[in-house]
Amino acid sequence: MTDSAPSPATRPALRVAVIGGGITGLAAAHRLVSQSDSVQVVLLESSRRLGGIIRTESADGFLMELGPDSFITNKPAGLQLCDEIGFTDQLIPTDSQFRRSLVLRNGKPVEVPEGFMLMAPSKPWAILTTPILSLGGKLRLLSEAFRSRRTISDDESLASFVRRRFGQQTLERLVQPLVGGIYTADPEKLSLRATMPRFPEMEESHGSVIRATLAQTKASRTKASGAQAKTDTSGSGARYGLFATAAGGLSDLISAIERALKKSGRVEARLGAQVVAIDKPNDSNPQWTVRLADQRPMAFDAVIVTLSTHAAARLLQNSISLELSASLRAIEYASSAIVVSGHQLSDFSHPMDAFGLVVPTIEKRKVLAISFSSRKFPGRAPEGQILLRTFVGGAMQPEMLDYDNDAIAGFVNDEMKAIFGMKTEPLFSEVIRYENAMPQYYVGHLDRVARIEAMVAETPGLYLAGSGYRGVGIPDSIASGRSDADQLLNRSHSAMTPC
């Protein structure tokens, strides 16, 4: 017990290392210094820029996102951070004019049924009239409303859930390509509860996804008194009405966070800082030691690691148990590539009047999805031109990444010609590879993460954050960094509070 706690003016600063300068690390650093005036942060990033996979480039009137191009707004962390740094007025929504998705059916682009949100059909008539499914497939899908709920509450794969509730054809022709465009994952392995928990919750609460969707849509419309429903049943495919981006590109968001960190005066960002090991405190050294390549070791009171789980395990191999290391390494990652290309709209026989196209695996094509970036958001391409982002590889087609960049660009062009009737070569084409960048949330993922979190809690001063744990999107990554920052500050405050 102590008689009194040090005053804020005399209390020594808490020195924290944040490893990784992507959106998670930036969010963690911002949260630390915005919530406490007694924290000093050193942000260590191995590359020569902050932002991680978020990267915007511009050339010849095109505004190109080389990583994610937007974020969902019904998860609050992204909007909260934007509000705190004064960036909200820079956000723009998707263009309602083209708010629909296409799916490939026998080599031809076909509109995803209106109101079909991943696997929640809000407009049964659109299902009955779609050419994507056979009559038997349509009836099997709609019969979900009358099927009994599952009584076992354990995790199951996305494929198992969809096959059980909606049938094989809905899985192959609609859900697999739509979900594949988000997670680049194998639906037979993908954990439903870790990726799309609202669907098993619908089954549990209403006995049916369709009944739950219709009930929620009716309730939202009644509440809004005729305004657009909160569940956003406009358009098709993903819930596009809930997405936003920065008018000048997502790199502007990164720059805004950097300015906020600089303004605090308590964040030192070190670029090109290659961390090679992190050692936990011991009897002779009460602090965490971060070892950098060709630099003197640095001492910290706490460390937040925002890298991939396998990179975290590698850096912490001297600081964590074998069980924790094995659990981190057990989370698999998939590699993919994005081909960003600019075109004249007149070069396509297809009107390109949608947000993009997803490709079912059973179509046996060489691409996963094609996003029509300048249809989704304004200001991405000059008048009369279009900006496309084509996705290649992922867990279902890893062999596609064995090709070199020229070959990838070449077969993407061939697919454009076959699918959209592209007549000439692109104005430009750039291939961006992401090796082991997308965590795969396999069945049992949440249990594995819970075990990881329990083991980390037994290692004071260590925090793990990022897309490998409880969400892969920008808001999820931001929330992960902010949560760790809050836990660190709460534990630090508790340690300083007199008993």
VENDA-V250217 format. One record per residue. N is the residue number from 1. RES is the residue in one small letter. SS is DSSP state (H for helix, E for strand, C for the rest). PSI is psi in whole degrees, 0 to 359 (NA if undefined). Layout:
BEGIN
n;res;ss;psi
N;RES;SS;PSI
N;RES;SS;PSI
END
This chain:
BEGIN
n;res;ss;psi
1;m;C;144
2;t;C;156
3;d;C;324
4;s;C;156
5;a;C;152
6;p;C;145
7;s;C;158
8;p;C;328
9;a;C;330
10;t;C;347
11;r;C;131
12;p;C;144
13;a;C;141
14;l;E;123
15;r;E;119
16;v;E;133
17;a;E;130
18;v;E;116
19;i;E;112
20;g;C;122
21;g;C;29
22;g;C;191
23;i;H;327
24;t;H;312
25;g;H;319
26;l;H;318
27;a;H;319
28;a;H;315
29;a;H;317
30;h;H;318
31;r;H;320
32;l;H;309
33;v;H;340
34;s;H;340
35;q;H;350
36;s;C;138
37;d;C;9
38;s;C;31
39;v;E;134
40;q;E;129
41;v;E;135
42;v;E;117
43;l;E;117
44;l;E;117
45;e;E;128
46;s;C;332
47;s;C;185
48;r;C;15
49;r;C;156
50;l;C;161
51;g;C;345
52;g;C;232
53;i;C;353
54;i;C;117
55;r;C;126
56;t;E;136
57;e;E;153
58;s;E;142
59;a;E;135
60;d;C;37
61;g;C;357
62;f;E;137
63;l;E;110
64;m;E;127
65;e;E;122
66;l;C;355
67;g;C;224
68;p;C;150
69;d;C;358
70;s;C;178
71;f;E;154
72;i;E;143
73;t;C;354
74;n;C;359
75;k;C;120
76;p;H;339
77;a;H;322
78;g;H;312
79;l;H;325
80;q;H;314
81;l;H;317
82;c;H;319
83;d;H;318
84;e;H;329
85;i;C;9
86;g;C;37
87;f;C;356
88;t;H;324
89;d;H;353
90;q;H;357
91;l;E;144
92;i;E;150
93;p;E;175
94;t;C;157
95;d;C;114
96;s;H;342
97;q;H;327
98;f;H;25
99;r;C;76
100;r;C;165
101;s;E;155
102;l;E;151
103;v;E;144
104;l;E;130
105;r;E;110
106;n;C;42
107;g;C;358
108;k;E;138
109;p;E;128
110;v;E;142
111;e;E;134
112;v;C;138
113;p;C;135
114;e;C;135
115;g;C;3
116;f;E;104
117;m;E;91
118;l;C;297
119;m;C;25
120;a;E;91
121;p;E;115
122;s;C;351
123;k;C;91
124;p;H;325
125;w;H;324
126;a;H;328
127;i;H;318
128;l;H;334
129;t;H;357
130;t;C;140
131;p;C;359
132;i;C;323
133;l;C;150
134;s;C;170
135;l;H;317
136;g;H;321
137;g;H;322
138;k;H;314
139;l;H;323
140;r;H;319
141;l;H;310
142;l;H;338
143;s;H;351
144;e;H;329
145;a;H;341
146;f;H;5
147;r;C;146
148;s;C;152
149;r;C;157
150;r;C;137
151;t;C;342
152;i;C;134
153;s;C;5
154;d;C;168
155;d;C;152
156;e;C;165
157;s;E;158
158;l;H;317
159;a;H;318
160;s;H;315
161;f;H;311
162;v;H;317
163;r;H;319
164;r;H;318
165;r;H;319
166;f;C;343
167;g;C;162
168;q;H;321
169;q;H;320
170;t;H;321
171;l;H;308
172;e;H;321
173;r;H;337
174;l;H;301
175;v;H;313
176;q;H;311
177;p;H;324
178;l;H;316
179;v;H;324
180;g;H;329
181;g;H;343
182;i;H;311
183;y;H;354
184;t;C;44
185;a;C;166
186;d;C;114
187;p;C;340
188;e;C;340
189;k;C;340
190;l;E;128
191;s;E;124
192;l;H;316
193;r;H;334
194;a;H;336
195;t;H;319
196;m;C;65
197;p;H;340
198;r;H;335
199;f;H;313
200;p;H;330
201;e;H;323
202;m;H;317
203;e;H;318
204;e;H;320
205;s;H;324
206;h;H;355
207;g;C;354
208;s;C;140
209;v;H;319
210;i;H;313
211;r;H;320
212;a;H;318
213;t;H;314
214;l;H;321
215;a;H;317
216;q;H;320
217;t;H;316
218;k;H;316
219;a;H;320
220;s;H;319
221;r;H;322
222;t;H;317
223;k;H;322
224;a;H;354
225;s;C;48
226;g;C;349
227;a;C;174
228;q;C;135
229;a;C;144
230;k;C;329
231;t;C;353
232;d;C;74
233;t;C;6
234;s;C;145
235;g;C;191
236;s;C;159
237;g;E;235
238;a;C;168
239;r;C;73
240;y;H;333
241;g;H;346
242;l;H;6
243;f;E;149
244;a;E;162
245;t;E;178
246;a;E;136
247;a;C;322
248;g;C;12
249;g;C;152
250;l;C;342
251;s;H;334
252;d;H;326
253;l;H;316
254;i;H;317
255;s;H;323
256;a;H;321
257;i;H;318
258;e;H;317
259;r;H;320
260;a;H;320
261;l;H;318
262;k;H;321
263;k;H;329
264;s;H;330
265;g;C;7
266;r;C;20
267;v;E;123
268;e;E;115
269;a;E;122
270;r;E;113
271;l;E;153
272;g;C;22
273;a;C;100
274;q;C;106
275;v;E;129
276;v;E;340
277;a;E;153
278;i;E;122
279;d;E;136
280;k;C;162
281;p;C;153
282;n;C;185
283;d;C;327
284;s;C;345
285;n;C;108
286;p;C;1
287;q;C;164
288;w;E;140
289;t;E;122
290;v;E;120
291;r;E;126
292;l;E;151
293;a;C;125
294;d;C;24
295;q;C;160
296;r;C;140
297;p;C;150
298;m;E;143
299;a;E;140
300;f;E;156
301;d;C;332
302;a;E;159
303;v;E;130
304;i;E;116
305;v;E;119
306;t;C;26
307;l;C;177
308;s;C;159
309;t;H;324
310;h;H;326
311;a;H;321
312;a;H;316
313;a;H;321
314;r;H;316
315;l;H;330
316;l;C;14
317;q;C;337
318;n;C;357
319;s;C;347
320;i;C;165
321;s;C;162
322;l;H;325
323;e;H;316
324;l;H;317
325;s;H;316
326;a;H;322
327;s;H;321
328;l;H;317
329;r;H;338
330;a;C;343
331;i;C;113
332;e;C;158
333;y;E;151
334;a;E;152
335;s;E;152
336;s;E;172
337;a;E;150
338;i;E;131
339;v;E;112
340;v;E;126
341;s;E;147
342;g;E;143
343;h;E;159
344;q;E;133
345;l;H;327
346;s;H;349
347;d;H;353
348;f;C;138
349;s;C;336
350;h;C;145
351;p;C;347
352;m;C;41
353;d;C;56
354;a;C;181
355;f;C;343
356;g;E;179
357;l;E;137
358;v;E;152
359;v;C;115
360;p;C;145
361;t;H;325
362;i;H;349
363;e;H;345
364;k;C;49
365;r;C;176
366;k;C;6
367;v;C;153
368;l;C;318
369;a;E;159
370;i;E;120
371;s;E;130
372;f;E;82
373;s;H;317
374;s;H;354
375;r;H;329
376;k;H;317
377;f;C;141
378;p;C;162
379;g;C;16
380;r;C;345
381;a;C;151
382;p;C;161
383;e;C;133
384;g;C;4
385;q;E;167
386;i;E;142
387;l;E;127
388;l;E;150
389;r;E;115
390;t;E;132
391;f;E;135
392;v;E;145
393;g;E;235
394;g;C;183
395;a;C;333
396;m;C;337
397;q;C;55
398;p;H;335
399;e;H;339
400;m;H;335
401;l;H;358
402;d;H;342
403;y;C;153
404;d;C;172
405;n;H;320
406;d;H;319
407;a;H;320
408;i;H;313
409;a;H;324
410;g;H;313
411;f;H;336
412;v;H;318
413;n;H;319
414;d;H;320
415;e;H;321
416;m;H;320
417;k;H;318
418;a;H;321
419;i;H;315
420;f;H;2
421;g;C;35
422;m;C;131
423;k;C;327
424;t;C;170
425;e;C;156
426;p;C;159
427;l;C;325
428;f;E;162
429;s;E;131
430;e;E;133
431;v;E;126
432;i;E;122
433;r;E;142
434;y;E;99
435;e;E;127
436;n;E;49
437;a;E;338
438;m;E;109
439;p;E;142
440;q;C;112
441;y;C;84
442;y;E;165
443;v;C;131
444;g;C;5
445;h;H;316
446;l;H;324
447;d;H;320
448;r;H;317
449;v;H;321
450;a;H;320
451;r;H;320
452;i;H;313
453;e;H;321
454;a;H;319
455;m;H;322
456;v;H;323
457;a;H;338
458;e;C;3
459;t;C;86
460;p;C;135
461;g;C;355
462;l;E;134
463;y;E;139
464;l;E;130
465;a;C;162
466;g;C;187
467;s;C;353
468;g;C;356
469;y;C;293
470;r;C;27
471;g;C;139
472;v;C;347
473;g;C;172
474;i;H;311
475;p;H;322
476;d;H;317
477;s;H;319
478;i;H;314
479;a;H;322
480;s;H;313
481;g;H;318
482;r;H;321
483;s;H;316
484;d;H;321
485;a;H;317
486;d;H;318
487;q;H;317
488;l;H;313
489;l;H;321
490;n;H;317
491;r;H;323
492;s;H;318
493;h;H;319
494;s;H;322
495;a;H;331
496;m;H;345
497;t;C;130
498;p;C;143
499;c;C;NA
END
